Amino acid sequence: MAALAVAIAAVSTSAVLVRWSSAPAVVLAFYRVLLTTLLVAPLLLTRYRGDFAAFRRRDWLVATATGAALAVHFAAYFESLAWTSVAASVTLVQSQPLFVAVGAAVVLGESVGLRRAAGIAVALLGMAAMSAGELLSGAAVAGARPLYGNALAVVGAVMAAAYVLVGRSLRQRVAVVPYVTVVYSACALTLLVVAVGQGLPLTGYGTREWLIFLALAVGPGLFGHTVVNWALEHVESSVVSVSLLGEPVGATVLALLLLAEVPGPTTVLGALLVLGGIVLASEGI
């Protein structure tokens, strides 16, 4: 749970960093994942060189598919931030617990439980309130095409849920560094193919952009998603996913301080509900 707290703080910086960048969403996502993979690689070569033996033939295929799902998640989420507010985008992309809970029950046979289900419901209610607050409040910045941006965020949520569920099944047998190396590599390759296919520029960016790429890799990438993958070995996927609902709260606060996106009272109420849902769902872990 302490590791999840670190991950929440790290991923909360992602939306502001994306907003600061002028690079296309797919290119931004590509360099985030590529640089994260390069940061993890030294550990693979020194401490986990023999761990690939734990991968079965099916695991390679599943990990590759997981990486592709992660690529769609990043591309949709980053693009959504260009069209809707930070609070709306981040809260909607974190609606993944709804899909994770259903998927975990059907695919992995996990029992959600009444208390945890209530926590997820409260958190989702808070997320809806935060989104409504950002979209309806006259003081908030809703974005140029909020409905389109929100739809992209939901697509990102569905792909993130698939990523979490598949990651839970593999992480029970595979060490985190070899696992994320394969998944991140597949993710980066998928994003590269999309970027090249769309004719997007991969070079020619200034120092500021490269610093943003690196910040996304170190913060949300290394200390965020990589730590989440480690936590999946010790905590049920539904708990990990609902804990990440803290990201909308952190991202909204950072957007207020750094982007001057002022949340309305409904957004503040939603943030309190999200935190309450996390505490309720995580109780007893």
NORDASUL-V279109 format. One record per pair of residues at least 12 apart in sequence whose ideal C-beta (glycine too) atoms are under 10 Angstrom apart, sorted by the first residue. I is the first residue (numbers start at 1). J is the second residue. If there is no record, write none. Layout:
((I;J) (I;J))
This chain:
((1;231) (1;234) (1;235) (1;239) (1;240) (1;243) (1;282) (1;285) (2;231) (3;223) (3;227) (3;228) (3;230) (3;231) (3;234) (3;235) (3;240) (4;227) (4;228) (4;230) (4;231) (4;234) (4;235) (4;239) (4;240) (4;243) (4;244) (4;246) (4;278) (4;282) (4;285) (5;227) (5;243) (5;246) (6;223) (6;224) (6;227) (6;228) (6;231) (7;220) (7;223) (7;224) (7;225) (7;226) (7;227) (7;228) (7;229) (7;230) (7;231) (7;240) (7;243) (7;244) (7;246) (7;247) (8;224) (8;227) (8;228) (8;243) (8;244) (8;245) (8;246) (8;247) (8;249) (8;250) (8;278) (9;219) (9;223) (9;224) (9;246) (9;247) (9;250) (10;218) (10;219) (10;220) (10;221) (10;222) (10;223) (10;224) (10;225) (10;226) (10;227) (10;228) (10;247) (10;250) (11;90) (11;94) (11;219) (11;220) (11;221) (11;223) (11;224) (11;225) (11;227) (11;228) (11;244) (11;246) (11;247) (11;250) (11;251) (12;90) (12;219) (12;220) (12;224) (12;244) (12;246) (12;247) (12;248) (12;249) (12;250) (12;251) (12;252) (12;253) (12;254) (12;255) (13;215) (13;216) (13;218) (13;219) (13;220) (13;223) (13;224) (13;247) (13;250) (13;251) (13;254) (13;258) (14;32) (14;74) (14;77) (14;78) (14;81) (14;86) (14;90) (14;93) (14;215) (14;216) (14;219) (14;220) (14;221) (14;224) (14;225) (14;247) (14;250) (14;251) (14;254) (15;77) (15;78) (15;80) (15;81) (15;85) (15;86) (15;87) (15;89) (15;90) (15;93) (15;220) (15;247) (15;248) (15;250) (15;251) (15;252) (15;254) (15;255) (15;259) (15;261) (16;81) (16;86) (16;212) (16;215) (16;250) (16;251) (16;253) (16;254) (16;255) (16;257) (16;258) (16;259) (16;261) (17;32) (17;78) (17;81) (17;211) (17;212) (17;213) (17;215) (17;216) (17;219) (17;220) (17;254) (17;258) (18;32) (18;74) (18;77) (18;78) (18;79) (18;80) (18;81) (18;82) (18;86) (18;89) (18;212) (18;216) (18;220) (19;78) (19;81) (19;82) (19;86) (19;89) (19;212) (19;254) (19;255) (19;258) (19;259) (19;261) (20;208) (20;209) (20;211) (20;212) (20;215) (20;258) (20;259) (21;78) (21;81) (21;205) (21;208) (21;209) (21;211) (21;212) (21;213) (21;215) (21;216) (22;205) (22;206) (22;208) (22;209) (22;212) (23;78) (23;200) (23;201) (23;202) (23;204) (23;205) (23;209) (23;210) (23;212) (23;213) (24;75) (24;78) (24;79) (24;82) (24;195) (24;198) (24;200) (24;201) (24;202) (25;74) (25;75) (25;76) (25;77) (25;78) (25;79) (25;80) (25;81) (25;82) (25;152) (25;191) (25;195) (25;200) (26;71) (26;74) (26;75) (26;78) (26;79) (26;190) (26;191) (26;192) (26;193) (26;194) (26;195) (26;196) (26;197) (26;198) (26;200) (27;75) (27;78) (27;191) (27;192) (27;194) (27;195) (27;198) (27;200) (27;201) (27;202) (27;203) (27;205) (27;209) (27;213) (28;74) (28;75) (28;78) (28;79) (28;81) (28;191) (28;195) (28;205) (28;209) (28;212) (28;213) (28;216) (29;70) (29;71) (29;72) (29;73) (29;74) (29;75) (29;76) (29;77) (29;78) (29;79) (29;187) (29;188) (29;190) (29;191) (29;194) (29;195) (29;213) (29;216) (30;71) (30;74) (30;75) (30;187) (30;188) (30;189) (30;190) (30;191) (30;192) (30;193) (30;194) (30;195) (30;196) (30;200) (30;202) (30;213) (31;188) (31;191) (31;192) (31;195) (31;202) (31;205) (31;209) (31;210) (31;212) (31;213) (31;214) (31;216) (31;217) (32;74) (32;78) (32;184) (32;187) (32;188) (32;191) (32;212) (32;213) (32;214) (32;215) (32;216) (32;217) (32;218) (32;219) (32;220) (32;221) (32;225) (33;67) (33;70) (33;71) (33;74) (33;183) (33;184) (33;185) (33;186) (33;187) (33;188) (33;189) (33;190) (33;191) (33;192) (33;216) (33;217) (33;221) (33;225) (34;184) (34;185) (34;187) (34;188) (34;189) (34;191) (34;192) (34;213) (34;217) (34;221) (35;184) (35;188) (35;210) (35;213) (35;214) (35;215) (35;216) (35;217) (35;218) (35;221) (35;222) (36;180) (36;181) (36;184) (36;187) (36;188) (36;214) (36;216) (36;217) (36;218) (36;219) (36;220) (36;221) (36;222) (36;223) (36;224) (36;225) (36;226) (37;180) (37;181) (37;182) (37;183) (37;184) (37;185) (37;186) (37;187) (37;188) (37;217) (37;221) (37;222) (37;226) (38;184) (38;188) (38;217) (39;184) (39;214) (39;217) (39;218) (39;221) (39;222) (39;226) (40;176) (40;177) (40;178) (40;180) (40;181) (40;184) (40;185) (40;217) (40;221) (40;222) (40;226) (41;177) (41;181) (41;184) (41;185) (42;177) (43;175) (43;176) (43;177) (43;178) (43;180) (43;181) (44;175) (44;177) (44;178) (44;180) (44;181) (44;182) (45;177) (45;181) (46;177) (47;175) (47;177) (48;174) (48;175) (48;176) (48;177) (48;178) (48;179) (48;181) (49;178) (50;175) (50;178) (51;174) (51;175) (51;176) (51;177) (51;178) (51;179) (51;181) (52;174) (52;175) (52;178) (52;181) (52;182) (53;178) (54;170) (54;173) (54;174) (54;175) (54;178) (54;179) (55;170) (55;173) (55;174) (55;178) (55;179) (55;182) (56;170) (56;173) (56;174) (58;170) (59;169) (59;170) (59;173) (59;174) (59;178) (59;179) (59;182) (60;182) (60;186) (62;166) (62;167) (62;169) (62;170) (62;182) (62;183) (63;166) (63;167) (63;170) (63;174) (63;178) (63;179) (63;180) (63;181) (63;182) (63;183) (63;184) (63;185) (63;186) (64;182) (64;183) (64;185) (64;186) (64;187) (64;189) (64;190) (65;162) (65;163) (65;166) (65;183) (65;186) (66;159) (66;162) (66;163) (66;164) (66;165) (66;166) (66;167) (66;169) (66;170) (66;179) (66;182) (66;183) (66;184) (66;186) (66;187) (67;163) (67;166) (67;180) (67;182) (67;183) (67;184) (67;185) (67;186) (67;187) (67;188) (67;189) (67;190) (67;191) (68;159) (68;162) (68;163) (68;183) (68;186) (68;187) (68;189) (68;190) (68;191) (68;193) (69;158) (69;159) (69;160) (69;161) (69;162) (69;163) (69;164) (69;165) (69;166) (69;167) (69;183) (69;186) (69;187) (69;190) (70;159) (70;160) (70;162) (70;163) (70;164) (70;166) (70;167) (70;183) (70;184) (70;186) (70;187) (70;188) (70;190) (70;191) (70;225) (71;159) (71;163) (71;183) (71;184) (71;186) (71;187) (71;188) (71;189) (71;190) (71;191) (71;192) (71;193) (71;194) (72;155) (72;156) (72;158) (72;159) (72;160) (72;162) (72;163) (72;187) (72;190) (72;191) (72;194) (73;93) (73;96) (73;155) (73;156) (73;157) (73;158) (73;159) (73;160) (73;161) (73;162) (73;163) (73;187) (73;225) (74;156) (74;159) (74;160) (74;163) (74;187) (74;190) (74;191) (74;216) (74;220) (74;225) (75;152) (75;155) (75;156) (75;159) (75;187) (75;190) (75;191) (75;194) (75;195) (76;89) (76;93) (76;149) (76;151) (76;152) (76;153) (76;154) (76;155) (76;156) (76;157) (76;158) (76;159) (76;160) (77;89) (77;90) (77;92) (77;93) (77;94) (77;152) (77;153) (77;155) (77;156) (77;157) (77;159) (77;160) (78;93) (78;152) (78;156) (78;216) (79;148) (79;149) (79;152) (79;153) (79;155) (79;156) (80;92) (80;93) (80;143) (80;145) (80;146) (80;148) (80;149) (80;150) (80;151) (80;152) (80;153) (80;154) (80;155) (80;156) (81;93) (81;143) (81;149) (81;152) (81;153) (81;251) (82;143) (82;144) (82;145) (82;148) (82;149) (82;152) (83;142) (83;143) (83;144) (83;145) (83;146) (83;147) (83;148) (83;149) (83;150) (83;151) (83;152) (83;153) (84;131) (84;134) (84;135) (84;141) (84;142) (84;143) (84;144) (84;145) (84;146) (84;147) (84;148) (84;149) (84;150) (84;151) (84;152) (84;153) (85;130) (85;131) (85;133) (85;134) (85;135) (85;137) (85;140) (85;141) (85;142) (85;143) (85;146) (85;149) (85;150) (85;252) (85;255) (85;259) (85;261) (85;263) (85;267) (86;134) (86;140) (86;141) (86;143) (86;248) (86;251) (86;252) (86;253) (86;254) (86;255) (86;256) (86;258) (86;259) (86;261) (86;263) (87;127) (87;130) (87;131) (87;132) (87;133) (87;134) (87;135) (87;137) (87;140) (87;141) (87;142) (87;248) (87;249) (87;251) (87;252) (87;253) (87;255) (87;256) (87;261) (87;263) (87;264) (87;267) (87;270) (87;271) (88;127) (88;130) (88;131) (88;132) (88;133) (88;134) (88;135) (88;140) (88;141) (88;142) (88;143) (88;146) (88;149) (88;150) (88;153) (88;248) (88;252) (88;267) (89;131) (89;134) (89;143) (89;146) (89;149) (89;150) (89;152) (89;153) (89;156) (89;248) (89;251) (89;255) (90;127) (90;130) (90;131) (90;134) (90;153) (90;156) (90;245) (90;247) (90;248) (90;249) (90;250) (90;251) (90;252) (90;254) (90;255) (91;123) (91;124) (91;126) (91;127) (91;128) (91;129) (91;130) (91;131) (91;132) (91;133) (91;134) (91;150) (91;153) (91;157) (91;245) (91;247) (91;248) (91;249) (91;251) (91;252) (91;267) (91;270) (91;271) (91;274) (92;127) (92;128) (92;130) (92;131) (92;149) (92;150) (92;151) (92;152) (92;153) (92;154) (92;155) (92;156) (92;157) (92;248) (93;127) (93;150) (93;152) (93;153) (93;154) (93;155) (93;156) (93;157) (93;158) (93;159) (93;160) (93;244) (93;247) (93;248) (93;251) (94;123) (94;124) (94;127) (94;130) (94;153) (94;156) (94;157) (94;160) (94;241) (94;242) (94;244) (94;245) (94;246) (94;247) (94;248) (94;249) (94;251) (94;274) (95;120) (95;123) (95;124) (95;127) (95;128) (95;131) (95;153) (95;154) (95;156) (95;157) (95;158) (95;160) (95;161) (95;241) (95;245) (95;248) (96;154) (96;156) (96;157) (96;158) (96;159) (96;160) (96;161) (96;162) (96;163) (96;164) (96;165) (96;237) (96;241) (96;242) (96;244) (96;245) (97;112) (97;116) (97;117) (97;119) (97;120) (97;121) (97;123) (97;124) (97;127) (97;157) (97;160) (97;161) (97;164) (97;237) (97;238) (97;239) (97;240) (97;241) (97;242) (97;243) (97;244) (97;245) (97;277) (97;278) (97;281) (98;120) (98;121) (98;123) (98;124) (98;127) (98;157) (98;158) (98;161) (98;241) (98;242) (99;154) (99;157) (99;158) (99;159) (99;160) (99;161) (99;162) (99;164) (99;165) (99;241) (100;112) (100;120) (100;157) (100;160) (100;161) (100;162) (100;163) (100;164) (100;165) (100;168) (100;236) (100;237) (100;238) (100;239) (100;240) (100;241) (100;242) (100;244) (101;116) (101;117) (101;120) (101;121) (101;161) (101;237) (101;238) (101;241) (101;242) (101;281) (102;161) (102;165) (102;238) (103;158) (103;161) (103;162) (103;164) (103;165) (103;166) (103;168) (103;237) (103;238) (103;241) (104;161) (104;164) (104;165) (104;168) (104;169) (104;236) (104;237) (104;238) (104;241) (105;238) (106;165) (107;162) (107;165) (107;166) (107;168) (107;169) (107;237) (108;165) (108;166) (108;168) (108;169) (108;172) (108;236) (108;237) (108;238) (110;165) (110;168) (110;236) (110;237) (110;238) (110;239) (111;236) (111;238) (112;236) (112;238) (112;239) (112;281) (113;236) (113;238) (113;281) (113;284) (115;280) (115;281) (115;282) (115;283) (115;284) (116;236) (116;238) (116;239) (116;242) (116;277) (116;280) (116;281) (116;282) (116;283) (116;284) (116;285) (117;238) (117;280) (117;281) (118;277) (118;280) (118;281) (119;238) (119;239) (119;242) (119;245) (119;276) (119;277) (119;278) (119;279) (119;280) (119;281) (119;282) (119;283) (120;238) (120;239) (120;241) (120;242) (120;245) (120;277) (120;278) (120;280) (120;281) (121;273) (121;277) (121;280) (121;281) (122;242) (122;245) (122;273) (122;274) (122;275) (122;276) (122;277) (122;278) (122;279) (122;280) (122;281) (123;241) (123;242) (123;243) (123;245) (123;246) (123;248) (123;270) (123;273) (123;274) (123;275) (123;276) (123;277) (123;278) (123;279) (123;280) (123;281) (124;242) (124;245) (124;273) (124;274) (124;277) (125;269) (125;270) (125;273) (125;274) (125;276) (125;277) (126;245) (126;248) (126;249) (126;267) (126;269) (126;270) (126;271) (126;272) (126;273) (126;274) (126;275) (126;276) (126;277) (126;278) (127;157) (127;245) (127;248) (127;270) (127;271) (127;273) (127;274) (127;277) (128;266) (128;270) (128;273) (129;265) (129;266) (129;267) (129;268) (129;269) (129;270) (129;271) (129;272) (129;273) (129;274) (130;248) (130;249) (130;252) (130;263) (130;264) (130;266) (130;267) (130;268) (130;269) (130;270) (130;271) (130;272) (130;273) (130;274) (131;146) (131;150) (131;153) (131;248) (131;266) (131;267) (131;270) (132;264) (132;266) (132;267) (132;269) (132;270) (133;252) (133;263) (133;264) (133;265) (133;266) (133;267) (133;268) (133;269) (133;270) (133;271) (134;146) (134;150) (134;252) (134;255) (134;261) (134;262) (134;263) (134;264) (134;266) (134;267) (134;270) (135;147) (135;149) (135;150) (135;264) (135;266) (135;267) (136;264) (136;266) (136;267) (137;262) (137;263) (137;264) (137;265) (137;266) (137;267) (138;262) (138;264) (139;261) (139;262) (139;263) (139;264) (139;265) (139;267) (140;255) (140;261) (140;262) (140;263) (140;264) (140;266) (140;267) (141;255) (141;259) (141;260) (141;261) (141;262) (142;261) (143;261) (157;241) (160;225) (160;241) (160;244) (161;237) (161;241) (163;183) (163;187) (163;225) (163;228) (163;229) (164;228) (164;229) (164;232) (164;237) (164;238) (164;240) (164;241) (164;244) (165;232) (165;237) (165;238) (165;241) (166;183) (166;237) (167;179) (167;180) (167;183) (167;225) (167;228) (167;229) (167;232) (167;233) (167;237) (167;240) (168;229) (168;232) (168;233) (168;235) (168;236) (168;237) (168;238) (168;240) (168;241) (169;232) (169;237) (170;182) (170;183) (170;229) (170;232) (170;233) (171;229) (171;230) (171;231) (171;232) (171;233) (171;234) (171;237) (172;232) (172;233) (173;233) (174;229) (174;233) (175;230) (175;233) (176;226) (176;227) (176;228) (176;229) (176;230) (176;231) (176;232) (176;233) (177;226) (177;229) (177;230) (179;226) (179;229) (179;230) (179;232) (179;233) (180;221) (180;222) (180;225) (180;226) (180;228) (180;229) (180;230) (183;225) (183;229) (184;217) (184;221) (184;225) (184;226) (184;229) (187;225) (220;247) (224;244) (224;247) (225;244) (228;240) (228;241) (228;243) (228;244) (231;243) (231;244) (234;285) (235;282) (235;285) (236;285) (238;281) (239;278) (239;281) (239;282) (239;284) (239;285) (240;282) (241;281) (242;274) (242;277) (242;278) (242;280) (242;281) (242;282) (243;278) (243;279) (243;281) (243;282) (243;285) (244;278) (245;273) (245;274) (245;275) (245;277) (245;278) (245;281) (246;271) (246;274) (246;275) (246;277) (246;278) (247;274) (248;267) (248;270) (248;271) (248;274) (249;267) (249;268) (249;270) (249;271) (249;272) (249;274) (249;275) (249;278) (250;271) (252;267) (252;268) (252;270) (252;271) (252;274) (253;271))
